[in-house]
Amino acid sequence: MKNLFRHACLAFILSCGGAGLATSARADVKIKTKNTTGGQVSEQTVYIKGKRQRTEQNEASVTITQCDLRRNLQLGVPTKTYVVMPFDQNTTDTAGTATAGQKTSAAAPSHRGGVVTSTFTATDTGERKKMFGYPARRIKTAIVTESSPDACQVTRSRMETDGWYIDAAFVLDCNYQSASGYNVASQGGGCRDEYRMKQVGVAKLGYPVMTTTTLFDDNGNESFTFTQEVLEIANAVLDNSLFDAPADYRQVKDMSEMYGAAAMASSAARDNDENNPLHNVGTGEVSSGAVGAKRAGVVRVGVALTKTLAAADYVDASSLADAVRGKLVSNLKGAPVEVVALEARQTQGVEAEAKQKECDYVLYTTVSHKKGGGGGFGGFLKKSAAIAGGVAAPAEGGAQGSGVAGSLKARDELTLEYKLQRGGEPVVTNTLKAKAKSDGDDIISQLAAQAATAVRAAAATK
């Protein structure tokens, strides 16, 4: 739940550019942006027309903001589905789910936990310069989240953003104010915390043209960095249809239904690919796409797509991620653990898909390849097309990892970071490293076996 609240805070920061700014007559605008996370680079395109905005992260991820209707639309492009997400979740959800809420309350009554307070601070540095023809100002912001000792989940975290902002006529005039009463469902055992937001400082933000956001963990250590840089701002003539759900799209009730449909579609395509590492890898022990009800005594682990953070130019980033995931799957399977392949690419989608598939745990992994001889991450992300959006897609020929292992050279180093989560909270987290002793040394299998052993031990003690 802590991660979910951090994502809400991050969304709050990134959306502040359009909040409460007066607008005048304006043309339609197309904006290209580069996003960098942990060395991974992706691009997104934003289209703005009046009180509506369309954001395209990749071919499969499209979000439409309809300020006039006070809602967002999340489009599931592969399955032609969409989810409606009102700004005013508290009132809309309460009215729409009263009956369900009463049933839940009767079965598992909730009790009050503590208070989680997020303090938003904005500071104007006084620095100014021209960016894209507009005067830009540098503003530093921070969100500190602290819980009271009696909270369901005691936490302390900090998020800082250092950014340049402009006042522009095209800025989306969208009032998110009443949506700021962020509501979180009951935590485990029916415990419910109260979330509060307060603001310190009156520095004016605007449209972000260059921002770097850093998250710190409970101990004050840096845990995540995200940079967003505008590459182009151009006038355009945009059709109204871009800012609404296409006529041939079907509305679904939530993200889990959308991602469940997406998983089934990708599963059907995968079943026709005998070279895929998750095709016929076990006898009912590995599931992908739609899965049946979980059997008694089974611990179900959902394995998310592996992310490749770095790779030299002679190592295919996509095949590396594929090989790591395939080796993990083969080492994890076996009673009482049942392995489920998760296909969603964003964290929110992974969590929704895991819930829909009744997963007890979710396993996240990242892998980095370092060129031998101290050359650093020489070919860092040269295969950007293969890892667009931060996730390496499965590639043919990497089923057992031997092809990728064969491309490794003596003294090359692999770093495998894994995190097993249950209910959004980490259960096991570790970072493993291994160096190839000779050309073709299969250190992929070595690291995957070590990680799988620890994950199986933790999952089996449910």
N, C-alpha and C positions, 0 to 999 in steps of 0.2 A: 504493500500500500504506500510505503514511503516513496518508492520509485514513481508510482502513479502521481503522487502529489508533486514530486520534482518536475515531472513532465508538464504538469499543469502550470507550475511557476515559469518554466521555460517558455511555454506557449504564451504566457502572460507578457513576458519581456519582449518576445519577438513580435507580438501583435500590438505593442504599445505605439508603434509608429503611426497607426491609423486612428488612434482613440481621441475623440473629442476635438479634432482639428477642423476649423472652418474651411470651407471650400468655395471656390468660385467657378465660373464657367470653365470647363476643362475638356480636353480631348481624351479619347481612349488611349491607353498606354500599355506597352509591352515591356517587361523588365526581365532581363536575364541575370541570374545570380549563381555564384559558385559557392558551394558548401564544402568545408573541410572538417573531417572528424578523424582524429587519430591518424592523420596522414592520408586518409582516404578522401578522394575528391569526387564530387558529383555536382551536377548543375540542375537548376530548376528554372522554369519560366513562369512568370506571373503576368496575368492579363487583368487590367482594371477598367471597368466601364461603370461610371456613376457610383451607385451603392453596391456594386457587385464585383467580386474578384474570383479569378480562377487560377489555381496553382497546380502546375504539372511537375511532379518530382521525377517521374519516369513514365514509361508507356502504361504502366499498370496502376499508378497512384495519382489520382486527381481529386483535389478538394475545391469545392465551390462555396464561397462565402456570400450569403444573401443578406446584407444588412437591412434591407427594406422588409424582409420577412423574419429577421432576427434568428437566423439559423445557418448551419453549415450542411453541405451535402458531401458525403464521402462516396466517390464512385469506385465500384469494383469493375474495372474495365474488362478483365478477362472473362468475367461471368455475366457482364451486363446487368449488374445490380447496384443499388445505392442505399445508403443509410441517411436518414434525416436526424441531425443533432441540433436541437434548439439551444439558443443561448441561455434561456431561462429554464435550465434543467430541473431546478428544485420544484417549481410550480407545475411544469408540464409532466414530469415523471410522477409526481405525487398524484395528480389527477388521473393519469393514465394507468397507474399500477396499484390503485388502492386495494383492490381485491387480493391481488397477489401479495401485497405487503401485509395484509391482515392475516393471510394464511401462514406467511413466514413468521410473523410475530407470534402466532399461536403455537407454532411448532418449536421455535427457538427464540424466546423473548430476549431482547437486547438490553444491555445495561450501560449506564453512562461511564465513560472512561475519564480521560483528562482533557486538557486543552492543548492544541498544537497551534502556535502563533508564528506567522510568517511576517517579518518586518521588511518592507521595501524601502530602500534608501537611494535617492538620486542626487548626484553631485555634479555641477557644471564646472569643468576644469578651467573654463575661460579661453580655451584654445579654439581658433577659428581658421577655416580655409575654404577654398572653392572646390566643389566636387560636382561634376556633371552640370556645371553652369549655375549651381545653387550655392549660397553661403551655407557651410556646414559647421556644426558645433560638436565638440567632444564632450560626451556625458558618460560618467561612470555610475553604474547602478549595482546594487547588491540586494539579495534576498537571503535573510538569515531565518531558518526554520528551527524552532525549539519547542520541545514538548514539556509539559509538566511531569513531575515524577510519577503521578498516578495514571499517565496515559496508557492506552492499550499497547502502543509501540513507542517506547522512549527513543527519541531521536534528536540529533543536532546536526544541521547541515548548513552549508553556505554556498550561494551561487553569485558570482560576480560577472558583470558585463562591462566591457570597455568598448564604446562605440561612437561612431560619427553619424549624425542625424541631420536631415534637411527638412525645411518647410517647402512642400510642393503642392501645387493645385491638384495633382492626380491622387494624392493620398486618400485612401479609403476612409470615408467619414462614417465610422461604425462605432456605436456606443455599446461597449461590452459591460457596462457598469453593473447591471443587475445580475450578470452572469458570474460576478466575482465571488459570490457566496458559494464557494466550492464545496460540494457535498460528497462525502465519502461513505460508501456502504459500510455496514457493520464488519469489524474485523472478526477473526476467529473467536468462537465462543460467544458471539453476540455482543461483544464489546464495541462501543461506538465513541470515538473521540470527537470533540468539537474543534473545528478549524476556523481560525480568525486571521484576517489580513489587516495590517496597518501600514501607513506610509509616513516616511520621514523625508523632508526636503521637497522643494517645489521646482526643481530643475525641469525645464521643458524638453521633452524628447522630440519626436517627429518621425520621419520615414528613415529607417536604418539603411545606410549605404555601405557601412563597414562595421561589423561587430565581432567581438571575440568573447564567448561566454565560457566560464570555467566553473565546474562544480567541485566542491570539496566534501569529503566524507566526514563522519562523526568525529574523527580524530584530527581533522584539519588538513588531511592530505589531499592533494589534487587527484580527482578520480575521472574527470571527463572534460574535454575541451572541444568547443564547437566554434568555427569561424564562418561567417557569412559575408560575402563580398559581392556587391552589385557590379556587374560587368558592363551592362548596357541599359539605357533608358531611352525608349523611342516612342513617338506618337504612332498610332495605328487606327485603323477602322475595323472594329470588332462586331461580329454578329451577335445579336441577343441570345441566340441558341447556345453559345459557348457557356452561358452563365446559368444554365438550368439542366436538370437531368434529361438526357436524351429520351425521346418518345419510346424507343424500344428497350429501355432499361426497366427492370423490375425492382420495386422497393422491398427491402428486407428489414426485419425489426432491429437487428443489431449487428455489430462487427463480427461476432462469432458465427452468425449465419452467413455473412458475406465471405469470410475466410474459409468456412467449411465448404461452401460451394466452390471457392477457388481451389481448395485442396483437392476436391473430387475431380475438377477439370484437369489439374496438373497430373493427378494420379492416372487418369485415363490416357494422357499423352505418354506418361512414363511407362505404363504397362506395355506400350508398343515398342519400347526401347530396351532390347535385351542387354545392351552395354551399360545401362545405368546401374550404379552400385546398390541401389535399393530395390532392384528387380530380382525376385527369387533368391533373396539372401538368407532365407530361413523358412521353416515350416510353420508359419503362423506366429512366429515370435517377433517379427518386425512388421509393423502395419504402416500404411500410408494412405492418404486420401480419407475416405469415409471408413470409420472403424466401428465395430459393434460394441455392445455393452461390456464393461470390464468384468472379468470373472472373479469370483471370490478367491481371496488369497493371493491375487496378482498385484504387483506393484508396477504401475505404468509410468514409464519415463518418456517424455517427449524430447526429441533431439532436434534443436533448431539448426538452421543452416549455418555452417561454419563461415566465419568472416576471415578473409585474408588481409592482414594489415600491411604486409610488405613482402616483396619478392624481387630477386635479382632478375635481370633480363633473360636469363636462360632457364628460368623456372616459371611454368605457366601457373598464374595465380588461381585460376578457376580449377584446374586439375589438382592443385595442392589442397584447396579447401574440400574438394570432392573426396580426395584420398583420406584426409583426416577424418571426415565424417563417416565414410564407409568403414574405416578401421575401428572407430569408436563403436559403431553399431554392431559390428561382428563380435567385438569383445564384450559388449554389454548384454547381449541377448542370452537367454537361458533362465530357467526358473530360479526365483519367483519373479524375475524382472521381465516385463514385456516392453519392447521398444516401439515407439510410434514416431514416424518421420513427420516433422512439422514443416510446412511450406511457406508460411508467412514470412515476410522480409523485415517488417518493422516490429519493434518490441511490443507495441500495443496489439498488433495483429497476432504475434506469437502467443501472447498471454490469452487472448480470446480463443484462438484455435486450440490451445492446450486445455482450456476449460471445457470447450465443446467436446473434446475427445477424452474427457475424464482422466487427464494426466495427473498423477500425484506429484510429479516433479517435472521441471523443465531444465534441460542441459544446454547452456550457451558455451560456445567455444570460439576462440580466435587463434590464428596461427600467423607467425612471422618468419620469414626466411632471411638470414643474414649471410651475405657472401663471405666465403672463407678468406683468411689472410688479412683480417682487420679492415676490409674495404668498406665497412658500413653497409647501409642499405642501398648499395649502388644503383640498382635498377628499380628503385622504389616506385611502385605503382605505375610502371610503364605500361602494364596491361590494364589500364584504367577502364577500358571498355568491358573487360571481363568482370570487373568488380564494381561497376557503376552502382551507386546507391549503398555501397559498403558491404554487399553480400556477394560472394562468388557463386555463380550458378553452377549446377552440376555439369560436368563435361564428359564426353564419351572417352572410354579408354582408361579411366582412372579408378575402376572398380576396386582393385586390390591395392592401389597405391604404388605398385611396382614400377609403373611407367614414370611417375614423378620421382620416386626414390632413385631410379636409374639416372636421372638428370642431376642429382646432387653430387657435389664435388667434395673432395677431402677438405676438412676444416670448416665446411659450411655449418651454420648453426640454425636450428629450428627452435622457436619458442612457442609453446602451446599453453594458452591460458584457458582454464575451464571454470565454470561456475554452475553449480547445481542449485536450483531455487525451488522452494515450495511456498506457494501462496505469495509470491513476490519477494520473499525473504531468502537470502543466501543460506544454504546448508553446508556446502563444501565449496571452497574457492582456493585455487592454487595456480602457480605458474611453473611449468616444467621446461627445462632446456636440455638439448643434446647436440653434440658435435659429431659430424660424420668423420669416421676414422679413415675412410678411403672413398674413392669415387664409387657412387652407387650404393653406399651404406644405407640400409633401410631404417633410418632413425624415426621415420613417421610411425611405423608399427610399434617401435619401442615406446615412444611418448604416448601413443593412443592406448597401449596396453596398461601403462602406469595410471593414466587418468581414469580409464574404465574400471580398474580395480578399486580405486578410491570411491568412485561414483557408485558402483555396485554395492560396496560395503555400507555406504550411507543410505542408499535407497532400500536395501534389504532389511534395515533395522527399523522400518516403519512401525 
